[in-house]
Amino acid sequence: MVLEVFLAALISDLATGLGVLPFVFLRRISPRWNGVTAAAASGMMLGASVFALADKALHRGNAVEVIAGMLGGALFFAWTARVVERQHWHLGDWNEHESRQSILLIATMFVHSVPEGIAIGVGYATGEIRFGVLLAIAIAVHNIPEGTAVSLPLRARGASLWRCACYAVLTSVPQPVLAVPAFLLTSFFQPLVAPSLGFAGGAMIFLVMSELLPESLESCSRTETAWGVTLGLVGMLGFTAALGL
């Protein structure tokens, strides 16, 4: 059973890399489309934060836990942004300015995957194997548009498909890492699921408001930004509703 839990979580992680598939058909992204795609990623992340993470958290815990988790996530992102700015980190041959947003996005999505890994383990620990399998499949499918959201700014900066896929998969590494411990220590991890989901949602919302939307407004019109956010949010809502998350 432990091996099955690990493999299910690993497949869920690898599914994130499929988010690069749309870019097989999109060879180049102009500065204008960079703004539109940033807006679309914003909508997807807002949709995931509200319709999936916050909603699921409220079903697993009380409002105080969820709100505290969301505020903690926002504080975590604000702190992370300051750390990245001070350390002068960069990705590959990109300069610090080009790398900053992608590093923050990868870090935030990495944190976002923590409660998903715990959820897979807890799902199997209920004793209902079918429930655990369906939950792992739902998270795997849900990871695909999240991989797209991670890849959008990377691809806009000229990153290769392989590089985008690797970074996308990296953001979901917590899933196979935490699924087995959560399965083995269900009584310990279950109380952490609700605040962890809220934490991830708060971090993603803060990321959108402080990084992605300002960049979008610099690269395209307000109308294009509004449409990008709307389409991304509605698209993520459709995925969430279809998967029953």
C-alpha positions in Angstrom: 0.0 0.0 0.0 2.9 2.4 0.8 4.3 1.9 -2.7 0.9 2.5 -4.2 0.5 5.7 -2.4 4.0 6.9 -3.5 3.4 6.0 -7.1 0.0 7.7 -7.2 1.5 10.9 -5.8 4.5 10.6 -8.2 2.2 10.3 -11.2 0.3 13.3 -9.9 3.6 15.3 -9.7 4.7 14.3 -13.2 1.3 15.3 -14.6 2.2 19.0 -13.8 4.7 18.8 -16.7 1.9 18.2 -19.2 1.0 21.9 -18.6 3.6 22.8 -21.3 1.6 21.1 -24.1 -0.2 24.3 -25.2 3.2 25.8 -25.9 4.0 23.1 -28.5 1.6 25.1 -30.8 2.6 28.6 -29.5 6.1 29.2 -30.9 6.6 32.9 -29.9 5.0 35.2 -27.3 5.2 38.9 -28.0 5.4 41.4 -25.1 1.7 42.1 -25.5 0.9 38.4 -25.2 3.2 38.2 -22.2 0.8 40.5 -20.4 -2.2 38.6 -21.5 -0.7 35.3 -20.4 0.3 36.8 -17.0 -3.3 37.8 -16.6 -4.5 34.4 -17.6 -2.2 32.8 -15.0 -3.5 35.3 -12.5 -7.1 34.2 -13.1 -6.1 30.5 -12.9 -4.4 31.0 -9.6 -7.2 33.1 -8.1 -9.7 30.5 -9.2 -7.6 27.7 -7.7 -7.2 29.7 -4.5 -10.8 30.5 -4.0 -12.8 27.7 -5.7 -10.5 24.8 -4.8 -8.2 25.6 -1.9 -10.3 27.9 0.3 -13.5 26.0 -0.3 -11.9 22.6 0.4 -10.2 24.0 3.5 -13.6 25.2 4.9 -14.9 21.7 4.5 -12.0 20.3 6.5 -11.7 22.9 9.2 -13.3 26.1 10.7 -13.1 29.6 9.3 -10.6 30.8 11.9 -8.1 28.1 10.8 -8.5 28.9 7.2 -8.3 32.7 7.6 -5.2 32.3 9.8 -3.7 30.0 7.2 -4.4 32.5 4.3 -2.9 35.4 6.2 0.1 33.3 7.1 0.5 32.4 3.4 0.4 36.1 2.4 3.0 36.9 5.0 5.1 34.0 3.8 5.0 35.3 0.2 5.8 38.9 1.2 8.8 37.6 3.2 9.9 35.3 0.4 9.8 38.2 -2.1 12.1 40.2 0.2 14.5 37.3 0.6 14.7 36.7 -3.2 15.3 40.4 -3.8 18.2 40.5 -1.2 19.9 37.3 -2.4 20.1 38.3 -6.1 19.1 34.8 -7.2 18.6 34.2 -10.9 17.5 31.3 -13.1 20.1 30.1 -15.6 21.4 32.9 -17.8 18.5 35.3 -17.0 19.3 38.4 -15.0 17.8 39.0 -11.5 14.9 41.1 -12.8 13.8 38.5 -15.4 14.2 35.7 -12.8 12.5 37.2 -9.8 8.9 36.6 -10.8 9.5 33.1 -11.9 11.4 32.2 -8.7 8.5 33.6 -6.6 5.9 31.7 -8.7 7.8 28.4 -8.4 8.2 28.9 -4.7 4.5 29.7 -4.2 3.3 26.8 -6.3 5.7 24.5 -4.4 4.1 25.5 -1.1 0.7 25.1 -2.8 1.6 21.4 -3.5 2.2 20.6 0.2 -1.5 20.2 1.2 -2.2 18.3 -2.0 0.5 15.7 -1.1 -1.0 15.5 2.4 -4.5 15.1 0.9 -3.4 12.1 -1.2 -1.9 10.3 1.8 -4.9 11.1 4.0 -7.2 9.9 1.2 -5.6 6.5 1.1 -5.5 6.3 4.8 -9.3 6.4 5.0 -9.2 2.8 4.1 -11.3 3.4 0.9 -8.8 2.6 -1.8 -11.2 3.8 -4.6 -11.5 7.2 -2.8 -7.7 7.5 -2.6 -7.2 6.6 -6.3 -9.9 9.1 -7.4 -8.5 11.8 -5.3 -5.0 11.2 -6.7 -6.4 11.3 -10.3 -8.3 14.5 -9.6 -5.2 16.2 -8.2 -3.1 15.0 -11.2 -5.6 16.4 -13.7 -5.8 19.6 -11.6 -2.0 19.9 -11.8 -2.0 20.2 -15.6 -3.4 23.7 -15.8 -1.3 24.6 -12.8 1.7 23.5 -14.8 0.5 25.8 -17.6 0.3 28.7 -15.1 3.9 28.1 -14.0 5.1 27.8 -17.6 3.4 30.9 -18.9 5.9 33.5 -17.6 8.9 31.1 -18.2 7.9 30.5 -21.8 7.4 34.3 -22.2 11.0 34.8 -21.2 12.2 32.3 -23.8 12.6 29.2 -21.7 12.6 25.9 -23.6 9.7 23.4 -23.3 11.9 21.0 -21.5 12.9 23.7 -19.0 9.3 24.8 -18.4 8.3 21.1 -17.9 11.1 20.6 -15.4 10.2 23.6 -13.3 6.5 22.7 -13.5 7.3 19.2 -12.1 9.5 20.7 -9.5 6.6 22.7 -8.0 4.7 19.5 -7.3 7.6 17.6 -5.7 6.0 17.9 -2.2 3.2 15.6 -3.4 5.3 12.3 -3.6 7.5 13.5 -0.7 4.6 14.0 1.8 2.0 11.5 0.6 3.6 8.5 2.3 4.3 10.2 5.7 0.7 11.6 5.7 -0.6 8.1 5.0 1.4 6.6 7.8 0.7 9.5 10.3 -2.9 10.3 9.4 -3.9 11.4 12.9 -1.1 13.9 13.0 -1.5 15.4 9.5 -5.3 15.7 9.2 -5.6 18.7 11.5 -3.0 20.4 9.4 -4.8 20.0 6.1 -7.3 22.9 6.5 -4.8 25.6 7.5 -2.2 24.3 5.0 -4.8 24.7 2.2 -5.6 28.2 3.4 -1.8 29.0 3.6 -1.3 28.0 0.0 -4.4 30.0 -1.2 -3.2 33.1 0.7 0.3 32.9 -0.8 -1.1 32.5 -4.3 -3.5 35.5 -4.0 -0.7 37.7 -2.7 1.5 36.6 -5.6 -1.2 37.5 -8.1 -1.9 40.9 -6.7 1.8 41.9 -6.1 3.5 40.4 -9.1 1.4 39.0 -12.0 -1.3 41.7 -12.4 1.1 44.7 -12.2 3.3 43.0 -14.9 0.2 42.3 -17.1 -0.9 45.9 -16.9 2.5 47.1 -18.0 2.5 44.9 -21.1 -1.1 45.1 -22.4 -4.2 47.2 -22.0 -6.5 47.1 -19.0 -9.2 45.4 -21.1 -6.8 42.7 -22.2 -5.8 42.1 -18.6 -9.4 41.9 -17.5 -10.2 39.4 -20.2 -7.1 37.3 -19.4 -8.0 37.2 -15.7 -11.6 36.4 -16.5 -10.9 33.6 -18.9 -8.2 32.1 -16.6 -10.5 32.2 -13.6 -13.5 30.7 -15.5 -11.2 28.0 -17.0 -9.9 27.0 -13.6 -13.5 27.0 -12.2 -14.5 24.7 -15.0 -11.7 22.3 -14.1 -12.5 22.4 -10.4 -16.2 21.8 -11.0 -15.6 19.0 -13.5 -13.3 17.2 -11.0 -15.5 17.8 -8.1 -12.7 19.3 -6.0 
